[in-house]
């Protein structure tokens, strides 16, 4: 499942799952472009991890919720790396609130980052592949919440449900261009976004009781699936979601 000679762009790769995916791609032989929003130190750490494997890296600051930035992210990556073969739409956020308290600002930022961002970054990538007459791969980091309701996170679930349908539609539309499109849906993963959960033994224990494998996932668990989908071993897979959740999705219940 090597990626020698490939160039991969990972959005939101300054920490957590994105950082693990970027390093995993480099370990498999790819050169990797690192995208970040504000954490330049995190982006530099990711780039250093990539370079440990003897691979090239470039760092691009871009806010994927802004269409102009999404387009610039792709063009700057290609200018710096010479080509682009795989796009991994990883950047994402969530905002917790009861439905009646959700603000317009919080609603829009979640939808813009989680759904509009992948749409317009992918669009710029597809235009490049079309013009170059080359195949490519798009991998979206979704969530079990593209299927599973999550009270107090309605906009987040909407964005991931939309990402699921975007993936399915593009898989059909882009297949004649040789472009595959798939989602990875992580469950509960031990990342900085879950710091409060990880530091609360009672909540953590309750969640682990809902996971048949009785542990949270790691960023590496997700990165390994991304590495497979990016490789030639997955050339005949398109239009699907691979769930990485230890069995959570089909065993979950609200307490």
N, C-alpha and C positions, 0 to 999 in steps of 0.2 A: 504494500500500500504506500509506496514511495511517492514523493511529490517533487522529485528532482527536476529543476528547470521551470517550475511553476512559480507564479507570483500571486500572493494572496493578500487581500485587504480585509482587515477585521475592524469593524466599527466598535467604538467603546472598549478598546483593548488596553486601557491603562490600569485595569484592576480586575479581580474576580474571574469570572468565566471567560471574558474576552482575553485577559492576559494569559490564561492557561491555554486557550485555543491558539493564540499567536505563537506561544512557545512550542506547542505541540506540532504546529505546521512546520516550524523551522526544524524541529527534531526529525521530521519526515523528509526534509530536504528542500522545503520551499523558502523563497525570499518573502518577507512579510512587511506590509505597510501597517503602521500603528496609527489609529485615529484616537484622539482624545478631545474632551471638551474643555476642562479647566486644570486637570491634574497633570501638569507637565512632568513632574518628578515620577509619577507612576508610569507615564508613557516612556520616559527614558529608561526606567527599570525594565519595562517590557522589551524595549529595543536591545538592551544589554543581554537579556535572556536569549533573544533571537541570535545575537552575534556570538554567543557562547557555542552555538552549533555550527559556526562558520558560515552563517547565512547573512545576506544583505538585509538591511532594514531602513525604512524611512519613517519619519514621524510627521503627521499632518494634523493640525488643529482644525476641527470643523464641528459645527453644531448641526447635526443631521436633521434637526427639526426645521431648519431653514433651507429652502429649495436651492438657493444659490450656493450655500455651503456644501450641500449634498453633491451638487454637480462639480464644484471645485475640488472636493475630496477625491473624486475619481480622476479628474484631469491631472491633478498634482501627483497622484500616485503613479499614473502612467508616465508622466514626464520624468519622475525621479527613478522609476524602476524599469522603464522601457516597455513594459507590457502589463497586462492584468488578466489572470486566468480564473480566479475564484474570488467571489464576494461573500463575506460572512457578515450578515446584518445582525450584530449582537447588541448594539446600544439600546438600552431600555430603562424606563423608570416606572415607579408606581407611587400613587398618592392615596393614603387611607382616609376615608371619611364616610359617615352615613350618607346615603343617597341624598337626603334633604339638605345636607350641609355642603355638598360638593360645589366649589366655586367654578365659575367659567374659566378662570385662569388655570386652575389645576386640571380641569377636564381637557382643555385645549393642549396643554403641554404634554400630557400623557398620550393623547392621540397623535400629536405632531411628532413626538420622538419615536413612539412605538410602531406607528403605522405609516404616517406620511414619510418619515425618514427612510425606512426600508423601500418604500415605493419609489422615491425619487433618486436614491442612490442606485437602486437596481436599474432604473430607467437610463441613467447616464452610463452605467456599465453595459447594458444591452445595446445601446446605440453604438458604443465603441466596438463591441463584438460584431455587430451587424456590419458596420463599415469595414472592419478588418476581415470579414468572412471567416471568423474563427468560432469554435465552440467554447462553452464556458459553463461554470457552475455557480448557482446562487443557493446559499444555505442561510436560512433565517433561524435565529434563536428565539423560539416562541416560548411556550409555557404549557404546563398541564391545564392552565386556565383558558386555553383555547377550547377546552371541553368542559372543564370543571367550574361550577359557580364558586364565587369567592366573595361573600358578603362584605360590604364596605370598600370594595375595590371594583366597582362597576365599570369605570372607564378603562381600567387595566384589562379586565376580562373582555370588554368590547374590542380593545385594540388587538388582543391576541386572537380573538375570534375572527376579526377582519384579516389578520395576517395569515390565518389558515386558509381563508377563501382566496386571498391574493395569491398565495402559493399554488393552490389548485388551479386557478385560472391561468396563471402564467406558465405553469407546467405544460398546459395544452397549447397555449398561444406561441410559446417560444420553442417548443420541441422541433419544429421545422428548421430552426436556426442552429440546432445542436446544443441548446442550452437546457440544462436540467435545473429544477427548482424543488427544494425540499425544506422541511422544517425539522428542527430538533426541539422537543418539548421537555425541558427539565422540570422536575418536581422540586422538592425542598433541597437546596444545595447550600453547603456551608461557605458563604461568601460574606464580604463586609456589609452587604445590604441587609443581612440577617443578624447583625451584631446583637441587637436587643434580644432576639430569640436565643442565640447561642449563650448569652449570659443569664438566661432565666431557666434554671434546671426544671422547674415545674412545667413550663410551656414546652420546653424541648422534649421532656419525657412524654408528654401527651401527644406531641406530633410524631415522635418515633413509634408510639403505639399504633398510629394509623398507617405506618409504613411496614409492609410485610417483611422487608429485609432488615427492619429495625435499626436503621441508621440513616443519617442525612447523606446525600450524595456529595461528591467532591467536584471541584471544577475540572479535574482530570477525567472524571467519568463522562462529562459532556464533551471535553476536548477530544477524547478518543473516538467518539461517534462522528464528530466534525471531521477528523482526519480520515475516517473511512469514506464519508460522503464526498470529500474533496478528491479522493483518489480514483484511479481508473477502475478499481474494484466495484465502484458504485455507478458506473456509466449507464446502466440500464434501470436505475432507480430514479423516478421523478414523480412529483405530485403526491408525496406522502409525508407524514409526520412520524418521526421516530421518537418514542416517549422514553425518557431517561429519568425514572422516578422511583425505582425500588418497589414498584407495585402500588404506589400511592393512589393513582388515579382511580382504579377499580375497587379500592378498599376504603376510600376516604368517607368520613362521616363527621358532621358538625357535633361538637360536644355541648 
